[in-house]
Amino acid sequence: MQNHLKVIIAAALLSACSSPNTVNVIAGQESVIPLHNEGERAGRYHNLYPGDKHYPTTCTDDCYPETELLQCNDTPLHCLYQGQQNPASINTGFTVRWLGHASFMIETPNGEHLLFDPVKEQFDSPVDLAFKLAGGMYRNPGFWPTKNELNQIDAVMYSHIHYDHFNKADIEEIGNQPRYLVPLGVADNFPTGGFNISEMAWYASTPINDLTIHAVPAHHFSSRVLVPFIYEDNNKDLWNGWLLEQNGNTLFFAGDTGYSQHFSDIKQKYGEIDVCLMPIASYYHEENGKWYRYVHTTPEDALNAARELSCKVMIPWGYGNASWQMGDHSSHSALLRLLHMSHNMNEPVPLYILNEGEQVRL
């Protein structure tokens, strides 16, 4: 009898794992689908504002001065931010917990629970193995939600399919109870298992209860290795930022992005943004720095973007003890540069600095 029960349970689990996913596409009249229509790039996505960039501000000298606000065991490695902060200047009801790198858990004013770009530990295979063989740095594990917290998740949003933002093993652990919101084309990258996936065009919107979720542009690119060291899917799938709106309050997650006019476009369409989660890392590369900055914001780019969005508070991400140090001098060099440039630029947008695993109600 016990063996028979085990067979039934195993069959049920196998059936659940092989269940087809449900995929729908959301694109309204005001949506933007940035596809090349002809030429060798036909059917591939593109940024709204390609071409050479003008950056309003660039730090050139003494960009990473030490500060007493950042206590480090090995400057600037293994650090904790210890500055005094006051989140009481706004009252949106959003609770933001930084899980590490680009991953966030959000509780909305009315109690929905959401995840942005959840990646628990390392990359999916085969990049995980290739990265290890090439001597790449392995990150410390992020502050992953508990099983009980994962069971309460209403929606999971991914900005794009790069390995540090999208991990199939984590999707399988999170499970098929939440709704998954992704850019156009991304559903093809999911494991099977009965996942409910909505692909969204830029400026498309969808509700979850009385929470409105908007897919918004980012300035980036898309690729995911199919054969080790060979990319055959460049820009086959779109890339997004995300904007949450509830009770008249807004929270913006920029995703990976370079500096571009799309920030001003978002402000023009949606008005002032209350809480902005902005990337500040992966802009530095000795041999290919121009390209890295083209698709990633420097700290000063992020500050300028936050001003253009009229953010009432900016929370930076991408640095940290649970980062891969991709494209940066060290784990916290981007934060040192942010603190330095915020002071030098006399920026009006307040910063709220989280250490990984910390949360704040704003």
FENZIHU-V206806 format. One record per residue. N is the residue number from 1. PHI is phi in degrees with one decimal (none if undefined). Layout:
N:PHI, N:PHI
This chain:
1:none, 2:-65.2, 3:-63.9, 4:-62.6, 5:-65.1, 6:-62.4, 7:-64.0, 8:-63.8, 9:-64.1, 10:-63.4, 11:-65.3, 12:-65.5, 13:-64.9, 14:-63.6, 15:-64.9, 16:-64.6, 17:-68.0, 18:-97.2, 19:-63.7, 20:-66.4, 21:-79.5, 22:-102.2, 23:-125.0, 24:-130.5, 25:-109.3, 26:-114.6, 27:-153.7, 28:-94.0, 29:-63.5, 30:-92.1, 31:-72.2, 32:-121.0, 33:-119.9, 34:-84.8, 35:-104.1, 36:-69.5, 37:-99.6, 38:-151.5, 39:81.9, 40:-68.9, 41:-97.3, 42:-54.2, 43:86.7, 44:-103.0, 45:-85.6, 46:-143.8, 47:-77.1, 48:-69.5, 49:-129.1, 50:-76.6, 51:97.2, 52:-61.0, 53:-111.6, 54:-108.4, 55:-105.3, 56:-59.7, 57:-140.5, 58:-141.9, 59:-76.8, 60:-120.5, 61:-132.7, 62:48.7, 63:-83.9, 64:-128.9, 65:-68.7, 66:-68.0, 67:-145.2, 68:-67.9, 69:-70.9, 70:-118.1, 71:-96.7, 72:-125.9, 73:-74.7, 74:-144.3, 75:-54.2, 76:-100.8, 77:-114.1, 78:53.1, 79:-115.7, 80:-132.2, 81:-80.1, 82:-127.5, 83:-75.3, 84:-73.9, 85:-138.2, 86:-133.5, 87:-83.5, 88:-80.1, 89:-70.6, 90:-129.5, 91:-142.4, 92:-92.7, 93:90.5, 94:-78.3, 95:-109.0, 96:-116.9, 97:-117.3, 98:-90.9, 99:-89.9, 100:121.8, 101:54.8, 102:-106.9, 103:-92.4, 104:-135.4, 105:-114.1, 106:-120.4, 107:-109.5, 108:-80.0, 109:-54.9, 110:-101.2, 111:100.3, 112:-73.7, 113:-118.2, 114:-133.1, 115:-124.1, 116:-105.1, 117:41.6, 118:-72.9, 119:-131.7, 120:-77.9, 121:-132.5, 122:-106.6, 123:-79.0, 124:-68.4, 125:-71.1, 126:-92.3, 127:-64.0, 128:-56.3, 129:-68.5, 130:-62.5, 131:-63.9, 132:-66.8, 133:-65.1, 134:-82.6, 135:82.8, 136:-68.9, 137:-78.3, 138:-91.2, 139:-76.8, 140:-69.6, 141:-58.1, 142:-72.7, 143:-91.7, 144:-69.4, 145:-61.5, 146:-70.3, 147:-59.5, 148:-63.9, 149:-66.7, 150:-62.4, 151:-67.2, 152:-98.2, 153:-70.6, 154:-89.8, 155:-152.7, 156:-122.4, 157:-117.7, 158:-111.9, 159:-85.8, 160:-172.2, 161:-100.3, 162:-59.6, 163:-62.6, 164:-82.9, 165:-124.6, 166:-144.1, 167:-132.9, 168:-63.9, 169:-62.2, 170:-69.9, 171:-60.7, 172:-64.1, 173:-71.7, 174:-63.7, 175:93.5, 176:-100.8, 177:-76.6, 178:-71.8, 179:-89.5, 180:-107.0, 181:-114.1, 182:-143.4, 183:-66.5, 184:-59.3, 185:89.5, 186:-75.0, 187:-57.8, 188:-63.7, 189:-90.3, 190:-76.6, 191:-69.4, 192:-80.4, 193:158.4, 194:74.6, 195:-80.5, 196:-96.4, 197:-119.6, 198:-113.1, 199:-89.0, 200:-126.4, 201:-77.4, 202:-61.9, 203:71.6, 204:-81.7, 205:-135.5, 206:-150.2, 207:-96.9, 208:-130.0, 209:56.4, 210:-100.5, 211:-88.6, 212:-105.1, 213:-114.9, 214:-107.2, 215:-88.2, 216:-128.0, 217:-66.8, 218:-135.4, 219:-112.5, 220:-151.4, 221:-161.6, 222:-140.6, 223:-165.2, 224:-152.3, 225:-61.8, 226:-99.4, 227:-123.7, 228:-46.7, 229:71.6, 230:-124.8, 231:-103.5, 232:-117.1, 233:-124.4, 234:-55.5, 235:60.3, 236:-70.2, 237:-115.2, 238:-82.9, 239:-131.9, 240:-134.0, 241:-105.0, 242:-135.2, 243:-128.1, 244:-98.5, 245:-140.2, 246:-155.9, 247:55.5, 248:78.8, 249:-109.6, 250:-131.7, 251:-136.0, 252:-115.2, 253:-114.2, 254:-75.1, 255:66.8, 256:-68.4, 257:-163.0, 258:-93.1, 259:-74.6, 260:-164.7, 261:-65.9, 262:-62.0, 263:-63.4, 264:-63.4, 265:-62.0, 266:-63.2, 267:-61.4, 268:-63.0, 269:-80.6, 270:-113.3, 271:84.1, 272:-62.1, 273:-103.3, 274:-76.1, 275:-120.9, 276:-121.2, 277:-98.6, 278:-118.7, 279:-77.1, 280:-131.8, 281:-125.1, 282:64.8, 283:-99.5, 284:-104.6, 285:-155.6, 286:-61.4, 287:-98.5, 288:-136.8, 289:-64.1, 290:-61.8, 291:-68.3, 292:-58.9, 293:-69.7, 294:-58.7, 295:-115.7, 296:-140.0, 297:-83.5, 298:-69.7, 299:-55.1, 300:-71.1, 301:-62.6, 302:-64.0, 303:-64.8, 304:-64.6, 305:-64.4, 306:-62.4, 307:-66.7, 308:-65.6, 309:-81.7, 310:55.1, 311:-65.6, 312:-84.7, 313:-155.6, 314:-118.2, 315:-109.8, 316:-83.2, 317:-151.8, 318:113.2, 319:-91.0, 320:118.7, 321:-70.6, 322:-108.6, 323:-108.2, 324:-94.3, 325:56.7, 326:-73.7, 327:72.5, 328:-130.8, 329:-64.6, 330:-162.7, 331:-63.0, 332:-121.7, 333:-62.1, 334:-64.0, 335:-68.8, 336:-58.1, 337:-66.2, 338:-62.0, 339:-61.2, 340:-65.1, 341:-74.1, 342:-60.1, 343:-70.3, 344:-64.8, 345:-86.4, 346:52.0, 347:-68.3, 348:-79.7, 349:-80.9, 350:-67.1, 351:-101.3, 352:-124.5, 353:-98.7, 354:-101.4, 355:-89.5, 356:-56.5, 357:92.6, 358:-85.7, 359:-138.5, 360:-146.1, 361:-98.9, 362:-112.5
